[in-house]
Amino acid sequence: MAKIEEQKAMETGKKLNGIIDCDVHPHPKSYQVIQSYMSEPWKSRFNAQTGLRGMYDNPIHVNRLDSVTPDGGYPCSDPEFTRKQLLDEYGINYAILLPRAFVSRYSNPDFAAAIAAAFNDWLAADWLDNNNDDGRYKGSITVAPQNPQAAAREIERWAGHPHFVQVMMDSGSTAPYGQQQFHPIYEACEKHGLPIAFHPGTEGVGINQSHVAGYPTTYMEWHTCLPLSAQAHLVSFITEGVFEKFPRLKLVMVEGGSAWLPSLLWRLDSEWKPLREEVPWVKKRPSEYIKEHVRLTSQPIESPDDPKHLLMNFEMMDAKNILMFSTDYPHWDFDSPTRSFPKMPEDLKRRIFFENAKELYNLE
Amino acid sequence: MQKYVVATADEIPPGQRKIIKIAGKSIGIFNINGEFFAIRNRCPHGGAPLCEGVLSGFVQSPVPGEYTYTRKGEIIRCPWHQWEFDVKTGQSWVDPVKTRVRSYEAKIEQGCSLVNPAEIELEKGPFAAETFSVSLDKDYVVLEI
């Protein structure tokens, strides 16, 4: 009996179900691992205390409890266990990895850049260049927005790497990301064909502005409002003309929700008609830029009482071309590939779960 | 209803749990202050192993800014999405009408009562053999599913 089960597990492990998971969070085994890639003076300044976000932590637990590794290690710190618990369990073809270094919160841009670089070295060594024979792990280059020129240099350092497929910044920031000061980052992204991804987590933390007026009281309030951060950066990208300046640039809004998109598209187009003169570089209807340049990841997918309302919203936002499936493994609000979506037409499912990300990241 | 002997009583002290597999189902047996309760180890929301979650109390409030904390150790929280379920009834606190996890009866039977098949019809469970080999004055947790 045990043998049959083992055989079955092996077969399941090999089966790929046409899924690309666009938001997976690998974690270093320890802070020392990150330190080992740093040089002084940063090395001895980076420790468990500086590494923790320390604000807006989930009051229960931030990770799935069953994602602790077999040897008791931090969730998603072991590429083999993640392969087993996530990739093989669901037949996921590729996982797009976004480590959470939370670098945008530091006041010192050099310190932030040093931590980002160390996370990139660690990700390449432990998840991309090694433990990745099947090539299913694809990485994000972490950059710190505090010094955009330094961020562009970090992108240059990794450009051409076979498994880094995008650049990632925290969406917690000191200013809307469409502003010109950040353009050196997008210039480097466009030059190397790497999408830029924004991921929440440092809103109102460290030097960053909050995404609401003042500071939210609770984790729930802070977490519920994270889509506001995504929307504000997206509007900024449109009004500042980023996609006109960098016509081949792609933007990925990760974990910022998606159900808000239809109303934002409508509002942007309405505002543009009378106010176009204020932003003359915006030459097309804003919704056209978004459909061409922007992709949203799905987790946490909204779950209305009536699942048909979600499908109606998919139609209004053109989810077939804009939405990319994600689980957020190993975090607590994980979306299961088999349980989180209502029944959908096969072609829509295929686009959301596979094709949109495959095209964006040039995967097989 | 079948009865299964699933543990010795002292194997699950108050505040502890044991997850067993029986009749194709994974079930968590909980000891809350000496009383035993059993619920399905599968969250009705996302399918996670519910019984592996954190056991907590129930936080309530009569008015914003005031908190009460009661029923410590009687609420199980899903290890994924942290939904709360009453271990005693399987009832969800976020969606009590539509969401509940299957609960089962679990109680203590004395070993000497288990050796008489005429009294209780026992199916073979993981501890069935022990009812005969271990001292008869021991108490056993019997699950009805």
Interface residues (C-beta under 8 A of the other chain):
Chain A: I60 H61 R64 L65 D66 W332 D333 F334 S336 T338 R339 S340
Chain B: G46 G47 A48 P49 E52 G53 V54 S56 R77 P79 W80 H81 Q82
